[in-house]
Amino acid sequence: MFSPRNRSHAFNARRVLLPIFAVVAVACAAPTPNGIEVDEGSYSAHEVVGGLERPWGLDFLRPQSADQALVTERAGGLQLIDLAEGTRQAVGGEVPEVVARGQGGMLDVAVHPEYGEGDGENDWIYLTYSGANDNGSGYATHLGRARFNPDDASLFDFEVLYVAEPFHSQTGHFGSRIIFDTDGYLYMTSGDRRERDSAQDLSSNWGKIFRFHDDGSIPDDNPFVGDPDALDAIYTYGHRNPQGLAIHPQTGDLWQNEHGERDGDEINIIDTPGGNYGWPVAVYDREYVGGAAIGDLPHERDDIINPIYWWDGTRYDDGQSGFPPSGMAFTNDGLFMGNLANQYLGWFHLDGTERSSAEVTGESRILGGYGRVRDVRSRENSDALYVLIDADDAPLLRVTVEP
């Protein structure tokens, strides 16, 4: 199924030469030519551990010297991985009950940024998952946290922090990534549950990014606090199905990706509290059936936050029309994002760090042939990436790129 435990690649494939694309990511900016240079990048990949069941999310225990990670499995499992020994252990205790239907199940995991420090007060593990209502007729994205005991790999003191109601029988577009920023705020994404207009409805939890304190309480300076027509937890809105979050290592900005409909996949900088990111009123998407445009184009409206990079069907000349994204991570070598449908890890070469100057100058495709890339994470002070493949008998890979 998968290649041997140590698999190295040194690609020198023909480059697909296209015009360089400079992204000018400001509202009302006219779009620039969409082509970029695409190549097959050089990398080495090593299987850390195998036998994972539809893994979805990954985070590292702290301090980094622990050399351990937690991995979620969509059916409801949580695994403790020893990254040095290449072993795994199922986590027990108060693991929440999930509903693994459609796109739902156990989704993302995040470790408190002060885990392992002091007296253990902040030894919390955060999870997102799809859970059912009391009669089992509907599902919603949940955020919960529990304390973690690494000695026996168990969770305890579990509590639900937030439920992205309403519950719905639909089993798609749950989101859901979570991440802490450099100020200790916790962000969570929620998909539109395939009810597209909900993303523009500030009284709905669907199609949003939320911001919380680490205990699940809502910051007083969240943009809609005090607005009777909006939910206090909302930080931004107008999102379709966001499945990637990463903190830029130089700026501290929150970057995000999300699935479009037919094309329309996006990379965004979430730097505008209360901002409308477009779905479905101003996007580069087209209808799955018939290909008609959906709404206006983002650059045509000054009330929409433009993506810094997007796909609209003209990005590539090799037949690939979009980039259905999942997890994302930064290293000193650029931005990395999992591609689900096309089954590779995208390596995006960047110039500039701020919204006004960010430029994607090329893309390299790596890890082709392994399968759907569900998540990618980087560790502090390390050149290695850790990558999860979405399969029934899946590996966790350690990947090193060669600039």
C-alpha positions in Angstrom: 0.0 0.0 0.0 2.7 2.4 1.0 6.3 2.4 0.0 9.1 1.3 2.4 9.7 3.1 5.6 12.5 5.2 4.2 11.6 6.7 0.8 13.7 9.4 -0.8 12.9 11.5 -3.8 15.1 13.9 -5.8 12.9 15.1 -8.6 14.4 17.0 -11.5 11.2 17.0 -13.5 10.5 19.3 -16.4 9.2 22.6 -15.1 5.9 23.9 -16.3 6.7 27.5 -17.0 3.9 30.0 -16.6 3.9 33.7 -16.1 4.8 34.8 -12.5 1.7 35.8 -10.5 2.0 38.6 -8.1 -0.8 38.7 -5.5 -2.0 42.1 -4.5 -4.3 41.3 -1.7 -6.3 44.5 -1.0 -10.0 45.1 -1.4 -11.0 46.4 -4.8 -7.6 45.6 -6.3 -8.0 44.3 -9.9 -6.9 40.7 -10.4 -3.5 40.1 -12.0 -2.6 37.2 -14.4 -3.1 33.9 -12.7 -0.2 31.8 -13.9 2.6 30.7 -11.7 5.6 28.4 -12.1 4.9 24.8 -11.1 7.5 22.1 -10.6 8.0 18.8 -8.7 10.1 19.6 -5.6 12.8 17.6 -4.1 12.2 16.0 -0.7 12.8 13.0 1.5 10.0 11.2 3.4 10.2 8.7 6.3 7.3 6.8 7.8 7.2 7.6 11.5 4.3 5.2 12.3 1.7 3.4 10.3 -1.7 1.8 10.8 -3.6 5.1 11.5 -7.4 5.0 10.7 -8.4 8.1 8.7 -6.2 10.5 10.6 -7.4 14.1 10.6 -5.4 16.4 12.9 -2.0 16.5 14.6 -0.3 18.6 17.3 2.9 18.2 19.4 3.1 17.9 23.1 5.2 20.4 24.9 8.0 20.9 25.8 9.4 19.9 22.5 11.9 17.6 24.2 9.0 15.3 24.9 9.1 14.3 21.2 5.5 13.2 21.3 2.4 14.1 19.3 -1.3 13.6 19.4 -3.2 12.5 16.3 -6.9 12.3 15.8 -8.7 9.6 13.9 -12.0 10.4 12.2 -13.8 7.4 13.5 -13.3 8.7 17.1 -9.8 7.6 18.1 -6.9 9.7 19.5 -3.4 8.3 19.3 -0.3 9.3 21.3 2.7 9.0 19.0 6.3 8.7 20.1 8.1 10.5 17.2 11.5 9.2 18.2 10.6 5.6 18.7 8.0 5.3 16.0 5.3 3.9 18.3 1.7 4.7 19.0 -0.7 4.2 21.9 -4.5 4.7 21.9 -5.6 7.4 24.3 -8.3 6.4 26.7 -10.3 8.0 29.5 -12.8 10.8 28.8 -12.5 10.8 25.0 -15.6 12.5 23.6 -18.3 10.5 21.8 -18.3 11.5 18.1 -20.5 10.8 15.1 -18.3 9.7 12.2 -20.7 10.2 9.3 -20.1 11.9 6.0 -17.3 14.4 6.6 -17.8 14.3 10.3 -16.0 12.6 13.2 -13.0 13.3 15.4 -11.5 16.3 13.7 -8.7 18.6 14.9 -6.5 18.7 18.0 -4.5 21.5 19.6 -2.2 21.5 22.7 -2.4 24.5 25.0 0.7 26.7 24.3 1.7 26.5 28.0 1.3 22.8 28.3 4.0 21.2 30.5 4.9 24.4 32.2 4.7 25.3 35.9 2.3 23.3 38.0 0.4 21.8 35.1 -2.5 24.2 35.4 -2.6 24.6 31.6 -2.1 20.9 30.6 -5.1 21.0 28.4 -5.8 19.3 25.1 -8.4 20.8 22.8 -10.5 18.8 20.3 -13.1 19.6 17.6 -15.5 16.9 16.5 -19.0 16.3 15.1 -21.5 15.3 17.8 -25.2 14.5 17.8 -28.1 16.1 19.5 -30.1 14.2 22.2 -32.3 12.3 19.8 -29.5 11.7 17.2 -31.3 13.4 14.4 -28.8 16.2 13.9 -25.1 17.0 14.1 -22.9 20.0 15.0 -19.3 20.9 15.3 -18.2 20.8 18.9 -15.2 22.3 20.7 -14.0 20.6 23.9 -11.0 20.3 26.1 -9.6 17.8 28.6 -6.6 17.4 30.8 -4.1 14.8 29.5 -2.1 12.4 31.5 0.9 11.2 29.4 1.9 8.5 31.9 -1.2 6.3 31.0 -2.2 8.2 27.8 -5.6 9.2 29.2 -7.9 12.3 29.1 -9.8 13.5 32.2 -11.9 16.5 33.3 -13.4 16.7 29.8 -15.7 19.7 29.1 -17.5 21.0 26.1 -16.6 24.6 25.4 -18.7 25.5 22.4 -21.2 23.9 20.0 -21.7 25.5 16.5 -25.5 25.1 16.6 -28.0 24.5 15.1 -27.8 20.8 14.8 -28.5 19.6 11.2 -29.0 16.3 9.5 -26.5 17.3 6.8 -23.1 15.6 7.3 -20.9 17.8 5.3 -18.8 21.0 5.8 -18.1 20.8 9.6 -14.8 22.6 9.2 -12.9 22.4 11.5 -9.4 23.5 12.4 -8.3 25.0 15.8 -5.1 26.9 16.6 -3.7 29.2 19.2 -2.1 32.5 18.2 0.9 34.2 19.8 -1.3 36.1 22.2 -3.0 32.9 23.5 -6.3 33.3 21.7 -7.9 30.1 20.4 -9.4 30.1 16.9 -11.9 27.6 15.5 -13.3 27.3 12.0 -16.8 26.2 11.1 -18.1 25.2 7.7 -21.4 26.4 6.2 -22.9 22.9 6.5 -23.8 23.1 2.8 -26.3 25.9 3.6 -24.4 28.6 1.7 -26.4 31.7 2.8 -25.7 30.8 6.5 -22.1 32.1 6.0 -23.4 35.7 5.7 -25.9 35.3 8.6 -24.3 36.7 11.8 -26.9 34.9 13.9 -25.7 31.5 12.6 -22.5 29.6 13.7 -22.0 28.2 10.2 -19.4 29.5 7.8 -17.5 31.4 10.5 -14.1 31.7 12.3 -14.5 32.0 16.1 -12.1 33.4 18.7 -12.0 32.3 22.3 -10.0 32.6 25.5 -8.4 29.3 26.4 -11.3 28.4 28.8 -13.8 28.9 26.0 -15.0 32.3 27.2 -15.4 35.0 24.6 -13.0 38.0 24.5 -14.6 41.3 25.2 -13.0 42.8 22.1 -14.4 40.2 19.7 -15.9 42.3 16.9 -19.6 41.6 17.4 -19.7 41.6 21.2 -22.7 43.7 22.2 -24.4 43.4 18.7 -27.9 41.9 19.4 -28.0 40.6 15.8 -24.7 38.7 15.9 -23.1 35.9 17.8 -20.3 37.1 20.2 -17.9 34.3 19.3 -17.7 35.3 15.6 -14.4 36.7 14.6 -14.9 36.7 10.8 -17.6 35.4 8.4 -18.3 34.5 4.8 -16.4 31.2 4.8 -17.4 28.1 3.0 -15.5 25.2 4.5 -12.2 26.2 6.1 -9.9 23.3 6.8 -6.5 24.9 7.3 -5.1 27.4 9.8 -1.4 28.4 10.4 0.4 31.3 12.2 2.9 33.1 10.0 6.3 32.8 11.9 7.4 36.4 11.1 4.2 38.4 11.4 2.1 36.4 13.8 -0.8 36.7 11.4 -3.4 34.0 11.1 -3.5 32.4 7.7 -6.4 30.2 6.5 -7.5 28.1 3.6 -10.9 27.0 2.5 -12.7 25.0 -0.1 -14.4 26.7 -3.0 -17.2 25.1 -5.0 -16.1 24.6 -8.5 -12.6 26.0 -8.3 -12.8 29.1 -5.9 -10.4 27.5 -3.3 -8.7 30.3 -1.3 -5.8 31.3 0.9 -6.7 34.1 3.3 -5.0 36.2 5.9 -7.4 36.6 8.8 -6.3 40.1 9.9 -9.6 41.9 9.8 -11.8 41.4 12.9 -15.4 41.4 11.8 -14.4 41.0 8.1 -16.6 39.5 5.4 -14.5 37.0 3.4 -17.1 36.7 0.7 -18.8 33.3 0.5 -21.2 33.2 -1.3 -21.8 36.8 -2.3 -18.3 37.6 -3.8 -16.1 34.7 -4.7 -14.1 33.2 -7.6 -16.2 30.0 -7.4 -18.6 28.6 -10.0 -21.6 26.3 -9.6 -20.8 22.6 -9.7 -23.6 22.2 -12.2 -23.4 24.4 -15.3 -20.4 26.4 -14.2 -22.3 29.7 -13.7 -20.5 32.4 -11.6 -21.5 32.6 -7.9 -22.1 36.2 -6.8 -19.7 39.1 -7.6 -16.0 38.9 -7.8 -14.2 39.9 -4.6 -12.2 42.7 -6.2 -15.4 44.4 -7.4 -16.6 45.1 -3.8 -15.0 47.2 -1.1 -16.9 45.4 1.7 -15.2 42.1 1.0 -11.8 41.0 2.2 -9.9 39.6 -0.8 -8.1 36.3 -0.6 -4.4 36.7 -1.0 -4.4 33.7 -3.4 -7.1 31.8 -5.2 -8.0 29.3 -7.8 -10.5 30.2 -10.6 -9.9 27.5 -13.2 -7.0 29.3 -14.9 -4.2 28.6 -12.4 -2.6 25.6 -14.1 -2.1 24.4 -17.7 -1.9 20.7 -16.9 -5.6 20.0 -16.4 -5.8 20.6 -12.7 -8.5 23.1 -12.0 -8.3 23.8 -8.3 -6.6 23.0 -5.0 -9.0 21.3 -2.6 -7.1 22.2 0.6 -6.7 20.8 4.1 -4.0 21.4 6.8 -1.4 24.1 6.3 1.9 25.0 7.9 4.8 27.4 7.5 8.5 26.8 7.6 11.5 29.0 6.6 11.1 27.4 3.1 7.5 28.7 2.5 3.9 27.6 3.0 2.8 24.0 2.8 -0.8 22.8 2.2 -2.4 19.4 1.9 -4.2 18.8 -1.4 -7.0 16.3 -1.0 -8.4 15.5 -4.5 -5.1 15.8 -6.3 -3.3 13.9 -3.6 -0.1 15.8 -3.0 1.5 18.3 -0.6 1.6 21.8 -2.1 4.7 23.8 -1.4 4.1 27.5 -2.1 7.1 29.8 -2.5 6.5 33.2 -1.0 7.9 36.7 -1.3 6.8 39.3 1.2 5.1 38.8 4.5 2.4 41.6 4.9 -1.0 41.6 3.1 0.0 44.4 0.8 3.2 42.7 -0.3 2.5 39.0 -0.1 3.4 37.3 -3.4 3.3 33.6 -4.4 6.0 33.1 -6.9 5.7 29.4 -7.5 4.4 26.0 -6.4 6.2 22.7 -6.0 4.2 19.5 -5.7 5.6 16.8 -3.4 4.5 13.6 -1.8 2.6 12.6 -4.9 1.5 8.9 -4.8 0.9 8.6 -1.1 -2.8 9.6 -1.2 -4.9 12.5 0.1 -2.9 14.8 2.3 -5.1 15.7 5.3 -2.8 17.6 7.6 0.7 19.1 7.8 2.5 20.5 10.8 5.9 22.0 11.5 7.8 22.1 14.8 9.8 24.9 16.3 13.5 24.9 15.5 13.1 22.1 13.0 13.2 21.8 9.3 11.0 18.7 9.3 7.3 18.6 8.4 4.9 16.0 9.8 2.2 14.9 7.4 -0.9 12.8 7.7 -2.3 10.8 4.8 -6.1 10.3 4.8 -6.6 6.6 4.4 -7.9 3.6 6.4 -4.3 2.3 7.0 -2.4 5.5 7.0 1.1 6.7 7.9 2.4 9.7 9.7 5.3 10.9 7.6 8.3 13.0 8.5 9.2 15.1 5.4 12.3 17.2 4.7 12.3 19.5 1.7 15.4 20.5 -0.3 15.2 24.2 -1.3 
